[in-house]
Amino acid sequence: MEIDERIAGLDREPVGHRFKGMPFDAAGLTVGELAAQQRDLFDGGFATPVLVLSEEALEHNLAALEHFADAHGLSFAPHGKTSMAPQLFARQLARGAWGITLAVPHQVRVGREFGVRRIFLANELVDAAALRWAGGELDADPSFELITYVDSVRGVELMDAALRAAGTRRPLDVVVELGGGEGARTGVRTEEEAAAVAEAVAGTGTLRLVGVAGYEGEVPNASPERVRAWLRRLVGLAAALDEAGRFAKADEIVVSAGGSAWFDAVADVFADVPELSRPVRKLLRSGAYVSHDDDHYRRITPFNRVPEQGTLEPAFRLWTQVVSRPEPGQAFLNAGKRDAPFDLGLPQVAAIRSARTGEVRTPGDGVQVARLSDQHAWLTLPDHEPLEVGDWVALSVSHPCTTFDKWQLIPATRGSSVTSYIRTFF
């Protein structure tokens, strides 16, 4: 069953009490029935806090990375761990994505449940139970393609043992992960270690080496020069392993990198990948672009360096209400750490909607989130700020990944009309 057919089943879920922010009078409706009503965000009974996604911004961002990848001859496997939303996976695939990148076995299981045919697992897979399941998926569906990292001989041994014990017939495709440098995250540190891992893979009958990969965002003290130097090492590793005959069983050679901070550098360096013994798939894996944000990713997006190649727009707004004005210069909103990310910066006040008039205005200088409690945002504001209890306050957020994972059902809006609902699976 194709992904579009499977995500259509999400419309049959009851709205109920499981999903925060949903209208109380929607109890008994399915998600599809509620979406068909196209309720107004402010007058349609939605409870605060409620996180919303702008359809206009989503469509803009999806198109931006599609065009960027096409312009640079890159295949694209956007990182699905950002949203864990199969509806967004489907839209990314419809925009020409080669596949979906994921980070852990549970996420791969979600991807398969919704019919994703190509998955790049950007992580080591040494869990025997997960390997048995993955092997079963490969054997049951000849059209399913799964690629995963390897970065140690011990890891190769564990993978081989689990797949042999499971009796898996199809080999599992793997890429050697090159670490970002000393003190970085996972991945081999030297080319000699990479060669040893590749040799270990060649000694199994359960694994097939198909390329190299890594994450340039982990390069210590990252700068354009350091990131490009690491990317050239990655390309050089692919060439060295190819010269050693390590890709003899591969149909193509995958060279993969690319988060959301350096995809311009990835495109530049991958343009110079030499001719190898097999066709080369240059695979970009950016993920946070899909919703972007107003803070961290707004500052680090490569489009700041190459604005002529595209732009991204923040798609999230977390609508809250003022629940207390206990002192001059202080106000409290009914959203906190359970609702908004805080690992890469606090939310900021983006707009205020008057409970009296419905007028939406830009906040004045000095209105800001000072801290978060579990269920409250602490605002500081000038004494003359007319913010009242009951006013709606829109917060911008920093870090898409830790925004999506706090919300299981997210209204998507055009203007103030809620046109659909995005379901997440964390």
CORFEN-V577990 format. One record per backbone hydrogen bond with DSSP energy under -1.0 kcal/mol. CO is the residue of the C=O (numbers start at 0). NH is the residue of the N-H. Records with the same first field share a line. If there is no record, write none. Layout:
# CORFEN-V577990
CO->NH + NH
This chain:
# CORFEN-V577990
1->5
2->6
3->7
6->9
7->10
8->11
9->12
10->31
12->30
18->21
20->46
22->25
23->26
25->28
28->14
29->33
30->34
31->35
34->37
38->417
39->43
49->318
51->316
52->412
53->57
54->58
55->59
56->60
57->61
58->62
59->63
60->64
61->65
62->66
63->67
64->68
65->69
66->70
67->71
68->73
69->72
74->283
75->97 + 98
77->100
78->81
79->83
83->424
84->87 + 88
85->89
86->90
87->91
88->92
89->93
90->94
91->96
92->95
99->119
100->79
101->121
103->107
104->108
105->109
106->110
107->111
108->112
109->113
110->115
111->114
116->144
117->99
118->146
119->101
120->122
122->148
126->130
127->131
128->132
129->133
130->134
131->135
132->136
133->137
134->138
135->139
136->140
140->143
144->118
146->120
147->174
149->176
151->155
152->156
153->157
154->158
155->159
156->160
157->161
158->162
159->163
160->164
161->165
162->167
171->207
172->147
173->209
174->149
175->212
176->187
180->183
187->178
189->193
190->194
191->195
192->196
193->197
194->198
195->199
196->200
197->201
198->202
200->203
205->171
207->173
209->253
210->175
211->255
212->177
214->217
215->218
222->226
223->227
224->228
225->229
226->230
227->231
228->232
229->233
230->234
231->235
232->236
233->237
234->238
235->239
236->240
237->241
238->242
239->243
240->245
241->244
244->247
246->249
252->280
253->211
254->282
255->213
261->265
262->266
263->267
264->268
265->269
266->270
268->271
269->272
278->252
280->254
281->74
282->256
283->76
286->289
287->291
290->314
294->298
295->299
296->300
300->303
301->304 + 305
305->308
306->309
314->53
316->51
317->394
318->49
319->392
320->333
321->389
323->331
326->329
328->380
330->378
331->322 + 323
332->376
335->338 + 339
347->395
350->393
351->360
352->391
353->357
358->353
360->351
363->366
367->379
370->377
372->336
373->337
375->372
376->332
377->369
378->330
379->367
381->384
387->390
390->321
391->352
392->319
393->349 + 350
394->317
395->347
396->293
399->402 + 403
400->404
402->405
403->406
407->423
409->421
410->52
411->418 + 419
412->54
413->416
415->40
416->413
419->411
421->409
